[in-house]
């Protein structure tokens, strides 16, 4: 009993949440401000040792979940411990407030249900949970919702209710109430996900519903800016229905003319996520010397998606192992790798060729500085998975490149961020 009490005290501290701000902007557009929180990985790192002193070893919660390559949605489950970017939503009337990840790797919008009982499901502890009995706008659907992930599932059922973000309200929106989630949700601060993936025959994602509720919107786009300052709690913003040029890199000519960088647009492939062709991944140790390349096989090539919820970049295990070897990275904890903080400026440039254009990252872009007790160390943003020729570009990439998602023309745009 004493061990359980110690666990509950520290998990209460671990899951304390900040308030996030949202606001509207422009002619009907919606501006969602994101906040950055410590990831579950960092939380475990800082509190795990104290828990172990009291005989509580939580490492079993972090056993890596093998992804199922049949669905793009499985990628988000694989990343449960690493959500960093959050916003605030309100569901129902009277409103119930939740903190959610706005995730381009998901189509489905889901929220933890009040029927997710903590004595049966440890992952529901210390979360806000949606209670449809408290909402006068709730309408039952009842169809089951099951997202498989290896031996784990997210499971629940579909319901209808109103979802509000700032002053915008989407009525009668279909989403999933999750009654069972993996144990790893215990160390995650989000209460659910707003899926920003593509529409399919079975489900209409939130952005499509928002467009229907706002017929005055002339630009069927949303744009994502992630703040490159990893120490800032200001995570960036997602704006719906408008492109913010202030987030695009520009130069001023001698005649005072402002010239913005060109946006590269890529067609997206059929499916649930924003999937596009990735021509090449490479490492440069000098300006013109590529010492390592991936995805150059013309018969297969690579595909990639963007991930707006975490800072990580995922790639096939053989590629990530080779990248870490060149970086002289050392295995650390929970499949993470560390690098010498003094060598960050000497790390190779890692680039991604998309649509014939190179998008480069420096060492400072793909490493994350963390602290444990009085020790500071640097973690690689690269993580591996078991899906061949498949990459997930998270915040380490998206902090350097502003992204535009056009649902009407089914294309995704990339441009250097300001």
N, C-alpha and C positions, 0 to 999 in steps of 0.2 A: 504493500500500500504506500509506503514511504517513497519507493522508486516511482510509482505512478504519479504521486503528488509533485515530485521534483520535475518529472517530465511535463506535466500540465503547466506548471509555473513558467518553465523556460519556453514552451511552445506558445504560451500567451504573449510573452515578450517578443518572441520571434515573429509573430503574426500581427503585431500592431501596425496599423495602416495610416497613411497620410491622406489628406483630402486632395482630390484632383479637380481641376477647373476645366469647364467647357464653355464655349461661347459661340454665338453666331456672327457671321461676318459677310459683308457684301450683299448682293441682290439675291437673297434667298439661299445662299450657300451656307454650309454648316462647317464650322471650324472646331475640331476636337483637339483639345490640348492634352498631350500625353505627359505622364510623369514617369520617372525612372526609379525603380526600387532595387534593393539588393536581391540577387537571385537566390533560389533555394540552395544552390551550391555554396554561395557565400555564407548564408545563414547556417548551414550545417557545419561549415568550416569553423565558424566562430563559436558555435554553441555545442558542437559534437563532443569536444573534449570534456566540457563540464558535465554533460550527460553521462559520458563514460565513467567519470569519477564516481558517479552514483550507481554504477552497474547497469546503465541503460545504453545498449549499443544499437544505434539506429542505422547502421550500414546496410542492413538487409533491405531497407526501404529503397536503396539506390541501385539495386541490381539492374543492370542495363536491360531495357526491353528491346527485343529484336523486332525491327519494323517489318510490317507486312507490305510488300511492294505492290499489292493489288490496288491500293488506294492512296492518293496523295494526302488524304486526311490523317493517315497514320503518322506522318512526319511531325505534326503538332503534338501528338501524344508522346512521341519519342523525345520531345523537348520540354516536357512538363517542368523540369527543375530549373529551366533557364529563361522563363518569361521575365522580361525586364520592363517592358513599356505598357503602361496601363492608362485607362480613362474611366470615367464615371458614367453610369447610366441609371435610369429609374424605370422600373417596371410596375405596371398596374396603377389602380386608383383605389385608395390613396397610394402614393408612390412608395416603392421599396427600393432602396439604393444599393448598387452593387459596383464592384471594381472588376473590370474586364479587360482582356487583351483584345485589341483590334488586329485580326490576324488574316493576312492574305493567303495563308496556307490552309485555311479552312473555308468551306462554304457554309457549313452548319453554324447557326447561332445556338448556344446552349447555356444554361445557368444551373447551378446546384439547386436541388429541390429540398423543401423542408421535409420531404419523405426520405431523404438520405440520412438515415439514423446513425449517429456516431458510434453506438454500441455494436453495430453490425459493420460499419464502414468507417475505418479510421481516417480515411482521406477527407471526410467531411468536417472534421474537427476545426474549430476556429475560423469558420467561414460564414458569411451572410448567405442565407438560403431563401429562395423564393417560395412564398406560401400563397398558393392561388386562392385559398379560402378567404384571404384578406382583401382580395381585389374584386371590385364590382364589375370590372371590365373583362375578367377572365372568361374564356369559353373553352370547354373541353374538346380535345381531338381524340386522344387516347391511343393512337397508333404507337407501337413500340419504336424506340430509337436505340440502336445498338451499334457502337463503333468498336470493332474488334482490334485488339493490339496484342498479338501473340497470345499469351494465356490470360491477359487482362482485357477487360471491356469497360467502356463507358456505356452505361445503359440507363434507360429511363423511358419517357414517353413524351409525345408532342402535345403542346397546348397553344392556345391563342391568348394574347394580351397586348396591351399598349406598351411600347418602348419609347422612352423620352431621352433625348440627348440635348442638353441645354434647353432651348425654347422650341425644339423640333419634336414633334410627336408622330410616331408611326403606329397607327391603330390596327388592331386585329392582326397582329404579326404572329406568324407561326414559328415556334422555337421548341427546343427540347428541354424538358426538366430532367436533369440527371439525378437518378436515385442511387446510383452505384458508380464509383470512380476508383482509379488505382490509388494505392496507398501513398504514392508520391505526391498527391495533391495536398497532403498534410503540410509540406514545406513550400507550398506555393501560395502566394497572396491573392491570386485571382479567384473570383467566384464563378467565372465563366468566360466565354469567348463570343465576341461579335465576329462572325465569319464574313470576310470580305472577298471570298473566292468567287468563282464564276457560277452562273446559273446553270441548272440542269433540269431535266424533265421532272425530277421528283421534288425539287426544293428551290425556293426563291430566296437568295441571300438578302441580307439587310439592305445593302445599297440599292438593289433593284426595287425593293419595297419603298425605300425613301424617295427614289425618283418618281414613283407613281403618286406618292403623296405630295410631291412638289412639281407640278406640271410646268411651272414657270422656269425651271432650270433648263437652260439651253445647252449646257456642256455636260454630257453624261460621263463625267470623269471624277475620280478622286485622286488626290496626290499625297504623298507621304514624305515628310521631312523628319529625320531623326538627328537629334543634336549630337555632334561629334565629341562634345565635352563629356566624357564618361563619368566624371566626378559630379556633374550637375544633376539635380533632381528633375530639372526640366528636360523631359525626354524628347520633345519635339511636338509635331502636330500632324493631324490628318485633316485635310480640307476636302469637302465634298461639293462638287458642282463648280469648281473654280481652280485655276492654276495660279499659284503665288510666285510671281517672278522674283520677289525678294529672296527666294531660296535658291535661285539659279545663279551660278557663277557668271560674272561679267567683267569686262574691262572698259576703261574709259580712254578713248582716243584723244590725241592732242587737241582736236577741235571740240572737245567736251562731249562728243557723241558716246552714248553707252551702247556697247555691243554685248549681247547675251550669248552664251554658248548654245550651239545647236542641240536639239533633242534628238536622240536616236530612238526610233520606234521599231519594235519587233512584234511580229504577229504571234499570238498565243495559240497553243495547241488545244485541241478539244480535251475537256476534262474539268475537274473541280477547282484546280489551282491555276495560278498565272504561270503556265509552263512555256518556256521558250527554248530555242536552240542555243547551246553554248559551244562555240567553235573550238575554244582552246583555253586551258589553264596553264600558266607558265610561271617559272621563277627566274628572275634576273639577278645575277650577282654583280654585274656591272651594267653600264648603260646599254650595251648592245649584245650582251652575252646571255642567252637563255640556257640555263644548265639543266632544266627539267621541264618537260611539257606533258600535258595530258589532254585527252579528248581529241586527238589528231587522227584517229582512225576513221577514214572516210566512210567505211561501211556501217559504223555505228554512231560515232560522235557522242555528244553528251546533251542532256537536257538539264534545265535548272528551274527553280522557282524562287521567288522572294519570300522572306519571312520577316514580317514587320513587328514581331513580338519579342524576339530575342536578339542577342548580340552575336550569336554564333554563326560560323560557316561550316556546313556539313559537306563531306565528300566521301567517295569510296575509300574503304580502309587502306588499300594498298597505296593510293595516292596520298592520303593524309600521313601515313607512316613515312613515306619518302620526303614529304614536305618537312615534317618534324626532324628528320635526320639531318637535312641540310641546315635547318635552323639551329641544330645542336640542342634541341629541346629534350627535357628529361621527363619521364613519366612521373606523375604527381599523385592524383587522387581522383576517384570517380571518372576515370578515363581522360582526365585532363593532363596537359603537359605544361611545364614551366620553362621559361627562358631567363637567361641572365639579364636583369633590368639594365645593366650597364652596356649591354650590347644591342639594345633595341634599335638604335640609329644605324647599326651595321647590318641589320637583318636584310635578307633579299627582298626586292620588290616582287610581290605576287600579283599577277595580272590575270584578267579574264577577258577573252576576246569574244565580243557579242556583236553580231552584224557587221563584222569587219573592223570594228573599233575596239581599241584596247582600254580597259578600265583597270587602273593600277592601284594597288594598296602598298603603303610603306609599313615598316615594322611597327610604328606607333599606332597605325590604324588597326592592325589585327592582333594586338596584344592588349591585355587588360590588367591594370595594376590593382592588386588587392592587398589587404592587411589581415594578419592573424596575430592577435595579441600585439606585440611590439614589432613584429617582423613584416616587412613589405616585400612582396614578390610579384612576378609578372606571369600571367597565364596566357597561353595561346588561345585565340578565338576559334581555331580549327578543331573540329571533332569528326570522328569517323562513323559511318554506318555501313550496312551490308548491301546496299543497293548499288549495282554497277552503273557507271556512266550517269550518275544522278547527283546534282549539287543543290544545296540549299543556301541561298545568300541572305544572311541576316544582317543585323545592325552594323557589324564591322564593315560590311560593304555599303549598306544603305545610308550610313552616316556620311559617306563621301559622295554619294550619288543620289540625287533627288529622283523620285520615281513617279510616273504618271500612269494611271490605269484607266483605259477607255473601254467601257463595257459595250458600247454600241459598235465600235469598229474592231473590238476584240484585239487590242494591241496594248503593249506596255512600253512606256518611254523611259529612257535613262539620260541623265545629264549631270555634269559635275555640280555638286551643291556649293552654294555660297559659303 
